[in-house]
Amino acid sequence: MSRSDTAADPMFQRQQDFGADPTEIRQTDHYQHEYVHDFVERWDDLIDWDGRAASEGNFFIDVLRKHNCHTVIDAACGTGFHSVQLRRAGFDVASVDGSPQMLAKAFENARQRGHILKTVHSDWRWMTRDMVGRYDAIICLGNSFTHIFNEHDRRRTLAEFYAMLKHDGILILDQRNYDALLDGTTGGPSHKYYYCGEGVSAEPEHVDEGLARFRYEFTDDNSVYHLNMFPLRKAYVHDLMHQVGFQRVTTYGDFQSSYKEEDPDFFIHVAEKSYLTEDEDAEGTR
């Protein structure tokens, strides 16, 4: 690798580069340059594995078991939290991420906890090119889907997920409650369920209909990082899932089935691929 290649590789970068006007960075592929080495090394401080495990409990395990799932793609495995949790619960997990530095960290985190991850470096938009077989479930968590800024890329990604699932498979995808942020009905994340780390703040710095820019600050060394995300509205995601072919979409607010729209920090969508029966379709129509 040449010196110029090394300088451009996030594996070796220490600082993020958003250019002179950070709010103009609205490209899907930029996430690979956002997860620089130092940010990835601090990611587990932000997540807090113990805090996250306590806050979500067995929610995802219970949903997967309810749908008789065994094989799972963790499509945005990050540093490996959910891959390890699901492996501990007995699921056969393929850990996928578009960031090689995240995959390296996930593999090491799992190894330290007695697990060997099956990791795949893949862009969601070409997942069927990089992976073989069909799976019972795909999880795409950590607000990761909102890294995609392009409408065509969002449709293509969901179509790839759909194609990788068995005929009765499910997709579990989460996102921040961008409706509340855009409509001004929330003061910001509560950190009760997500981003539970001590001495860390994760707050929106700029929000408009085409960009949600988040600031992550670590108080022990005053380091600051940012992520630029696309603020997807809940109804839009539902509609997109149905257009791609998913039949039923059930949404939870911070792991609860009943909630006020402005209250949750996160929405969790469970999209089912299996076709509706005539009775179910008629009930939906009514």
C-alpha positions in Angstrom: 0.0 0.0 0.0 1.4 3.4 -1.0 1.7 6.3 1.4 -1.2 8.1 -0.4 -3.4 5.0 -0.2 -2.6 4.7 3.5 -3.6 8.3 4.1 -6.9 7.7 2.5 -7.6 4.4 4.3 -9.8 4.8 7.5 -7.9 1.9 9.0 -4.9 4.3 9.3 -6.7 7.6 9.7 -6.9 9.2 13.2 -9.1 12.2 12.3 -12.4 12.5 10.4 -12.5 14.7 7.4 -15.8 16.3 6.5 -14.3 19.2 4.4 -14.9 22.9 4.9 -18.7 22.5 5.2 -19.7 19.3 7.1 -23.4 19.7 6.4 -22.7 19.3 2.7 -21.5 15.8 3.1 -24.5 13.8 2.0 -23.1 10.7 0.2 -23.8 7.1 1.1 -20.2 5.9 0.8 -18.8 8.5 3.2 -19.6 6.3 6.2 -16.4 4.4 5.4 -14.4 7.5 6.1 -16.4 8.4 9.2 -15.4 5.3 11.1 -11.7 6.2 11.5 -9.5 4.0 13.6 -9.7 6.1 16.8 -13.5 6.4 16.6 -13.8 2.6 16.2 -11.5 2.1 19.2 -13.9 4.3 21.3 -17.1 2.8 20.0 -17.5 0.3 22.7 -17.2 3.1 25.3 -20.2 4.7 23.6 -22.3 1.5 23.3 -21.4 0.0 26.8 -22.1 -3.7 26.2 -23.3 -4.3 29.7 -25.7 -1.3 29.7 -27.0 -2.2 26.3 -27.6 -5.8 27.3 -29.5 -4.7 30.4 -31.7 -2.2 28.5 -32.8 -4.4 25.6 -32.9 -7.7 27.5 -34.0 -10.6 25.3 -36.0 -8.6 22.9 -34.3 -9.6 19.7 -33.7 -13.2 20.8 -37.4 -13.5 21.6 -38.5 -12.0 18.3 -36.2 -14.4 16.4 -37.4 -17.4 18.3 -41.0 -16.4 17.9 -40.4 -16.6 14.1 -38.5 -19.9 14.4 -35.3 -18.4 13.2 -31.9 -20.1 13.5 -29.6 -18.6 10.8 -29.1 -14.9 11.1 -27.2 -12.2 9.2 -26.0 -9.4 11.4 -25.9 -6.9 8.5 -24.3 -4.0 10.5 -22.4 -5.9 13.1 -20.2 -2.9 14.2 -18.0 -4.0 17.0 -19.9 -7.3 17.4 -22.3 -6.7 20.3 -25.4 -8.3 18.7 -23.4 -11.0 16.9 -22.0 -12.2 20.2 -25.3 -12.0 22.0 -27.0 -14.1 19.4 -24.2 -16.6 19.3 -24.5 -17.0 23.0 -28.2 -17.7 22.6 -27.5 -20.5 20.1 -28.1 -18.7 16.7 -25.9 -19.4 13.7 -24.7 -15.8 12.8 -22.9 -14.3 9.8 -21.4 -11.0 10.9 -21.4 -8.4 8.0 -20.2 -4.9 7.9 -19.0 -2.4 5.2 -16.3 -1.1 7.5 -13.2 -3.3 7.7 -12.0 -1.7 10.9 -15.4 -2.4 12.5 -15.1 -6.1 11.4 -11.6 -6.4 12.9 -12.8 -4.9 16.2 -15.9 -7.2 16.2 -13.7 -10.3 15.6 -11.4 -9.4 18.4 -14.2 -8.6 20.8 -15.9 -11.9 20.1 -12.5 -13.8 20.5 -12.0 -12.3 23.9 -15.4 -13.6 24.9 -14.8 -17.1 23.6 -16.5 -16.9 20.2 -15.1 -16.9 16.6 -17.3 -14.8 14.3 -17.9 -15.7 10.7 -17.2 -12.2 9.3 -18.0 -10.9 5.8 -16.9 -7.5 4.5 -19.7 -6.5 2.2 -21.6 -3.5 0.9 -25.3 -4.1 1.5 -26.1 -3.1 -2.1 -24.2 -6.1 -3.4 -24.8 -8.6 -0.6 -26.0 -11.4 -2.9 -22.7 -11.1 -4.7 -20.7 -11.5 -1.6 -22.7 -14.2 0.3 -24.4 -17.5 -0.6 -27.4 -19.2 0.8 -30.7 -18.0 2.3 -31.2 -17.0 5.9 -34.0 -17.1 8.4 -33.4 -13.5 9.5 -31.4 -10.4 8.9 -30.8 -7.8 11.6 -29.7 -4.3 10.7 -29.3 -2.4 14.0 -27.6 0.6 15.5 -29.3 3.2 13.2 -27.1 1.9 10.4 -29.6 1.9 7.6 -29.7 5.7 7.9 -26.1 5.9 6.6 -27.8 5.6 3.1 -28.5 8.9 1.6 -29.6 7.8 -1.9 -33.2 6.7 -2.6 -32.1 4.1 -5.2 -29.5 2.7 -2.7 -32.1 2.3 0.0 -34.4 0.4 -2.3 -31.5 -1.7 -3.6 -30.4 -2.5 -0.1 -33.8 -3.6 1.1 -34.2 -5.7 -2.1 -30.8 -7.4 -1.3 -32.0 -8.1 2.2 -35.3 -9.5 0.8 -33.4 -11.7 -1.6 -31.1 -13.1 1.1 -34.1 -14.2 3.2 -35.9 -17.5 3.1 -39.6 -17.4 2.0 -40.7 -17.0 5.6 -37.7 -14.9 6.8 -37.8 -11.6 8.7 -35.9 -8.4 8.6 -35.3 -6.5 11.9 -34.2 -2.9 11.2 -33.9 -0.1 13.7 -33.7 3.7 13.3 -33.7 6.8 15.5 -37.0 8.5 16.0 -36.2 11.1 13.3 -39.9 12.2 13.2 -39.5 13.6 16.7 -36.2 15.3 15.9 -37.5 16.9 12.7 -40.8 18.0 14.2 -39.2 19.3 17.4 -41.2 17.1 19.7 -38.1 15.8 21.6 -35.2 17.4 23.3 -32.8 14.8 22.1 -31.8 11.2 22.9 -32.4 10.0 26.5 -29.6 7.4 26.4 -31.9 5.1 28.5 -31.8 2.3 25.9 -29.1 3.2 23.4 -25.6 4.7 23.8 -25.5 4.0 27.5 -21.8 4.6 28.0 -20.6 6.8 31.0 -18.7 9.9 30.2 -20.0 10.0 26.6 -22.6 12.3 24.9 -24.3 11.5 21.6 -26.4 14.4 20.5 -27.9 15.9 17.3 -25.8 18.9 16.2 -27.8 19.7 13.0 -31.1 18.3 11.7 -32.9 19.1 8.4 -35.0 17.0 6.1 -31.9 15.7 4.3 -29.3 15.4 7.1 -29.0 14.5 10.7 -25.5 15.3 12.0 -24.6 13.8 15.3 -21.8 14.8 17.7 -20.1 12.2 19.9 -18.0 13.5 22.7 -15.9 11.5 25.1 -15.2 13.5 28.3 -12.1 11.6 29.5 -10.0 13.0 26.7 -12.4 15.6 25.1 -12.3 13.8 21.8 -15.1 14.6 19.4 -16.4 12.7 16.4 -19.4 13.1 14.1 -21.7 10.9 11.9 -23.8 12.3 9.1 -27.1 10.3 8.7 -30.2 10.6 6.6 -33.3 11.3 8.8 -35.7 8.7 7.7 -39.3 9.1 8.7 -41.1 6.1 10.1 -43.9 6.1 7.6 -41.5 6.3 4.7 -39.6 3.2 5.9 -42.8 1.3 6.3 -43.8 2.2 2.7 -40.4 1.4 1.3 -40.5 -2.1 3.0 -43.9 -2.8 1.5 -42.8 -1.6 -2.0 -39.8 -4.0 -1.9 -42.1 -6.9 -1.1 -42.3 -7.3 2.7 -45.9 -8.2 3.7 -46.2 -7.2 7.4 -44.3 -4.5 9.2 -44.6 -4.3 13.0 -42.9 -1.4 14.7 -41.8 -1.2 18.4 -40.8 2.0 20.2 -37.8 1.4 22.4 -38.7 -2.3 22.6 -42.3 -1.6 23.5 -45.4 -2.4 21.4 -47.4 0.5 22.8 -45.9 4.0 22.8 -46.6 7.7 21.9 -45.0 8.6 18.6 -42.8 11.3 20.1 -41.5 9.3 23.1 -39.1 6.6 21.8 -35.5 7.3 21.0 -35.6 4.4 18.5 -38.0 2.5 16.4 -37.5 -1.2 15.7 -39.2 -2.5 12.6 -39.9 -6.2 12.2 -40.7 -6.9 8.5 -42.0 -10.3 7.4 -41.5 -11.8 4.0 -44.1 -14.5 4.0 -47.2 -13.7 2.0 -50.5 -12.8 3.7 -53.3 -15.3 3.6 -56.5 -14.2 1.9 -58.1 -13.7 5.3 -55.2 -11.6 6.5 -55.2 -9.6 3.3 -59.0 -9.0 3.6 -58.6 -8.0 7.3 -55.8 -5.5 6.3 -58.1 -4.0 3.6 -60.9 -3.5 6.1 
